[in-house]
């Protein structure tokens, strides 16, 4: 795991200047690679690479980057792990091998087969920057599922700059950043900014499975060497057709191979363990392949409603792992919040970012690599919302739209407080807080939906009309709006699962894990994201994913071969923090400072009255706007941090924004 950065300049620049810029950009990524750093430049072609290394495989200087190919044609800066690199070496055979790093394997494959053919051979997670000295062109590429990030953009000077995180681009001496209001609207809806957008105008993220080639004159071409939509269609068209026992065996084979591949490292290795299905299955499979007890790590919370540590401890005891748990207080969790703008480097508001960083920081004290169970819910239909949305839509679709619109108007006629009062009279609803908020969201978003796709988008949105809250914004389309009709034959749950695999998984979950772990200089690996597992999952029919009203049936059955059912079977619990209460209690003063009118006016980006209304309603207890407020707070904290560091204050061009800036 590493950090990469670089530039391709259109003007004449000295070797010294190029190397200095590459070093400044890569130094901004030191947390991603504290073990080594390197720079390379070619002034004749205006190209420079910078690299920060977290040494995992081949800890010697022979793994140093940027690395030149043996033939001298290629120069590579690369972040990630190629899990099948030993198999690729065996396939290549006799070669002038200097060390045993996967970087050298990657360069040898490119030399023999070219980059495009090499990408199709790779099993791993990666972000690649390759300079072809013969063709005089730069190519950037990202792994299939989007585990490793890669930003790129054209600076006002015309130079192309790229990096693993935005802080590398901001370190360029000619950096100028302008907030992209349209991307900010997307952030307010999704609590993260989806690829290919970034918070800055003119800066983009490569999509998962995408490559981009840039010539020195600035011309570009791009394409996909793999994409999840094609994999889904292909798998759906050729289902496994296995009985239950055979299907469990088949998952065992493909996932066990992925876990074994991802356990190769020259440094200490362990696993995150929450005690749920996904992480328990990965830990159990690691135990099969390990020659010593596997190290497992769990964060516990002193607030029982948010604590799963005792479940993880029971699973660890059964598996015989070397288990470490750390109980954190609300004060410990709150202490992380000031660090979040620097950790995430771009506005990001999934509040489980807090415990994710805590468990990564704790694990790094003991290991350098940790495996996780990420992607089980998306691949094997584990989210409760899939069943809920499917059930609700099939009932709603029977009612004429006009009837649903009248019902929505009637439901909104009662305030959330009135609904809460009514709900308190019914025994079945007393255990559920904020009934009024749920009724209002249902009435505003789900009841009037005209299609199942529209309903699901509303269900997973924070701000339902973000372009009305972000001044001067027009919300761009995203993959979440793929037409349902384009997936004939897919069940509604398969359609929702696909949307999550191409949006929520790479744009939220994988961003959360990558930035949190890298802030602690910890490499994380997710065996379920091996593209062979992903392609297998799309061949599994729905009756082997959902059964008895529960998702992940096939994963559960495989897990029960190693872990007793009674240690796993319990209601699903997210990796959450009590954000609603914190915003009314220990976080109130911090939040109030960021969200007060003068602070909101400073950027000229938000409808101040609307944000303030929600803040006041939340403080009074009238409504629970925790997620919408957290979106604004995380942007404001990031904006304040980057404005201070870069010395810029961003006011927009719209009349409303200009007025706000001068207020």
Buried (B, 14 or more C-beta within 10 A) or exposed (E): BBBBBBBBBBEEBEEEBBBBBBBBBBBBBEBBBEBBBBBBBBBEBBBBBBBBBBBBBBBEEBBBBBBBBBBEBBBBBBBBBBBBBBBBBEEBEEEEBEBBBBBBBBBBBBBBBEBEEBBEBBBBBBBBBBBBBEEBBBBBBBBBBBBBBBBBBBBEBEBBBBBBBBBBBBBBEEBEBBBBBBBBBBBBBBBBBBBBBBBBBEBBBBBBBBBBBBBBEEEBEBEBBBBBBEBBBEBBEEEBEBEEEEBBEBBBEBBBBBBBBBBBBBBEBBBBBBBBBBBBBBBBBBBEEBEEEBBBBBBBBEBEEBBBBEBBBBBBEBBEBEBBBBEBEBEBBBEBBEEBBBBBBBBBBBBBBBBBBBBBBBBBEEBBBBBBBBBBBBBBBBBBBBBEBBEBBEEBBEEEEEEBBEBBEEBBEBEBEEBBEBBEEEEEBEEEEBBBBBBBBBBBBBBBBEEBBBBBBBBBBBBBEBBBBBBBBEBBEBBBEBEBEEBEEBBBBBBBBBBBBBBBBBBBBBBBBBBBBBBBBBBBBBBBBBBBBBBBBBBBBBEBBBBEEBBBBBBBBBBBEBBEEEBBEEEEBEBEBBBBBBBBEBBEEBBEBBBBEEBBBBBBBBBBEBBBEBBEBBBEEBBBBBBBBBBBBBBBBBBBBBBEEBEBEBBBEBEEBBEBBEE
